[in-house]
Amino acid sequence: MTTPPAQADERREIRIGWFTPTLGKHLHLYVELVILAICVRLVTLVEPFIFQVVIDRILPFQREASLTVVAIVFLAAAAFQILFEVLATILGTLAAMRILKELAHKLYHHLFSLPFAFFRKWQVGETIARTQEINTIQNFLLDSTTSLFLDVLFIFIYIFVLFSLSPTLTMVILLALPVQIAIYAIFGPLLRRRLRVQFDMSARHQSRLVESLSGIAAFKALGAERHLTAELDRTLAHKLAAAFRVQMLSLANGKMLVGIEKLITILIIYLGAGLVFEGEMTLGELVAFHLLAARVTGPIENFSAFWEAWQNLRVSRLRLGDIVNQDTEPFDQNPALPAGITPSLHFDDVHFAYGDGAPVLDGFSLAVAPGSFALITGPSGSGKSTFGRLAAGLEKPTAGTIRLGGHDIADFDPHDVRKHVAYVPQESYLFSGTLRDNLVISNPDASDAALWEALERADAGFVRHLAGGLDTPVEEGGKSLSGGQRQRLTLARAFVANPNVLILDEPTSALDDVARRNVIAGLNAMAGDTTIIVITHAPDTFDRADAVITFGDAA
């Protein structure tokens, strides 16, 4: 049975319950913020009645002493209003920062606990765009809901006060409410659809921008700057066109509501003047009514902003749900591997395919003896790198079993599996920070002696000649280092982790002959205590191989 799109969206939306533990933790800040906001609005009620008193009881009789008292009261009310507004702003900012910090931590923890396969669904920019939706939801839960609560509360207070001044004019305001509600009902679904398109176009543009900056060296080497700019212009044009359509719809919605508010104001002045002529209202009461009526139309206008924020929330919940509704890897749920496990690796009838694509591994079996030095070779696209990711538990086989020391790795904590089976991919990636930060990321307790030993084994002694040594800053991706230096540092990082099984994907591809021989010598020295598996297109480069496994085109 096919699920209708609307129902599918409901199922993908992130549950509000995901936010409630964090909001509940800071409920006291929320309550204090509401109390301060109530104080601000109560103080603003003083102003209309001050004008009423001045117009009806002071000006006609020229009571200067009373005017001084009223001015002092007005000044005190203004001072309290400013004080309450400052406190509310500080408290609101503090609450927003604390809530956003905890929600972002929760989101990032979930994001990086997702299986490796999740990150193939979207480009990096699209994933980043989804994480940024947490700001929209946080703003809605803190700002929009607070505003809505206060608006609903005070609109009844305002209407009660207005009714006490003039039931006739109050009915004018009440009769306009159904018209405004109808506008919300008409524009809401249209706005939500356009907001979804706007998000998609914005995410695509961000993805293109991230891709362009990440590959800028390749683009410039190809002389493709014009192509790059043209592509960014195209995605930006789509993004701006989608944003324009949203703005036009919001403009139409907002101006229709403003038109109704202006009509209400005109009717209040026209009908109110008639009531003053007939002696049913004083001029001061009419002025006070007009000022209070603006307080009523303000919340009604806020309902329009709230309605638009609600449509934004629906879209944000869908996009954030793409992340949060995905199942994470079973960290801290499965047990750790037994201590002293034998570093043997077995693939038993393993099947694997990327999504709905053709099988990459189809009934693949392999046995690597503990402490051996094995080479894996074969044509590109035959599944060699996939084998490495499967062995480390980064990918999950669609069928079959992968065993480490006779134990099915699917039954154990993924973190622990990756401590025992380290996979070093072809891409030599270094993180922002220092060389030390990069080396100890998998083994924070490693001593400096262990770091230098790993560096020497990886033929990365050049670090000793750097001005900062181990504390030398590393730019994003290690851009300030050569390809060979990055490759040797990633090898050293794997050595520091001290795994039982070490799988290296083309570990010498960026090295010169001397460095290659030194690295291979270091690997030979590790074999015996550690099971070494090297994926390579050049098996003749290695002078030792206890086993050579050749992947076929169909492997």
C-alpha positions, 0 to 999 in steps of 0.5 A: 500500500502506498503512503500518501505524501502528507502521511509520509511527511508526518512520519518523517517529521521530528517529534516535538518530544525530542526537544522536551527534555531540554526545554523541561530542564530550562523551564524555570528560565522560560517561566521567568521570561513569561513573567517578565513579558507579562510585566512589560505588557501590563505596564504598557496598559498604563499609557492609554489611560494616562491619555484619557485622564489628561484629555478628560480631566486635566486639559479642560480644567487646566489642572497643572498640579495634576498634570505633574503627577500624571507626568511622574506616573508616566515617567515611572511606568516608562522606566519600569517598562524599559527595565523589564524589557532589558531583563527579558532580553537578557533572560531570553538570550541566555535561555536561547543560548543554553537551549541551542547549545544542548539541542545542537550537542544532542543533534551532533551526537546523533548525526555522528552516531549514524551509520556510514551509509547515511552520509551517502544520501546527500551532499555535504551542503545538504546535510549542513543545511538540515542541521541548521534547521535546529535554529528555526525550531529553537526560535519557534519553541522559545520565541514564537510560543512565548509570544503566542501565549502572551498574545492569547492571554492579553487579547482577552484582557484587552478585549475586556478593557475595550468592552468596558469602554465601548461595546459597540466599537469592540464588536467591530474588532471581533467581527474582523477576526473570522476574516483574518482566520480565513486568510491564515487558512488560505495562505498557510498550505501555499506558504508551506509548499513554497518554503519546502522548495526554498529549502531544497534550492538553498540546500543545493546551492550550499552543496555546490558552494561547499563542493566548489571550495573543497575542490578549488585546487582541481577546478583552478588546475583545469582552468574551470573558474568560469564553469564554477561561477556559472554553476554557482550563478545557476543554483543561486538564481534558483535559490533566489527565485524560490525565496522571491516566491515565498516573499511575494506570498508572505507580502500578499498575506501580510498586506491583506492583514494590514489592510484589515487593520487599517479598515478597523482603525478607520471604523473605530475613528468614524464610529467613535466620533459619532459616539462622542457626538452623541455623548456615549463616549468622552474624547479621552475614552475614544483616544484610549480605545484607539490606543488599546485597539492597536494593542489588540491588532498587534497580537492579531498581526503576531498571529500572522507571523506565528502562522508563518513560523509554524509553516517554517517549523513544519518544513524544519521538522521534516528536514531535521527528521531526515537526520534524527529519525534515522537509527544510529549505530548500536554504540554502548548497546552491544558488548565489547570484544573479548580481551586478548582476541586473536587477530584473525579475520574471516568473511563468510559468504558476504554479500554487499551492494550500495543501495539498489545498485549491482552487488559489489561483493556477491558470496565473498569469502576470505580468511586471513591468519592472525599476525600475517601480512596479506595483500589484496589486489584487483582492478578498480571497482572490484570491491577492494575498498568496500572490503576494508570498510566492511571489515571495520564495520563502517558498512554492513553486509546485506548477507553473510558474516564477518568474524574477528577472532571467531566472533561476529563483529555485528554482535559487538560495539562498533567503537570497540570493533574499530579499535581492533580493526583499523581501516585507513582509506585512500584519502589522507585526511587531517583535521584542524588542530595540531599534529598531536591532536591528529595523532592521538584522536583514536588513542588520547592516552598515547605518550610522546614516546609512542607518537615519535615511534609511530612517526618513525615507523611511518617515515614521518621524521620530518616532524622533528624539523618543524618549528612546532614539532608535535604542536605544529598547527594543521590547516583544514585537510592538512592543506599546508602539507604535501600529499606524501607528508599527509599520507605518512601522518595518516599512517602514523595515526593508525599506528598510534591506535595500535589495532589488532588488524590494520587495513591500509588502502593504497598506503604508499601511493603518494610516496617516493621510492625511499619513503615507500621502502621505509614505510614497507619496512615499518609494516613488516616489523609490525606483522606478527603482533598485528595482522596487516592487510594492504590493498594495492594495485602494485603488489610487486612493491611489497617484498613480503606477502603471506597471502595475496588475494585477487579481487575479480571484476565481479567481486 
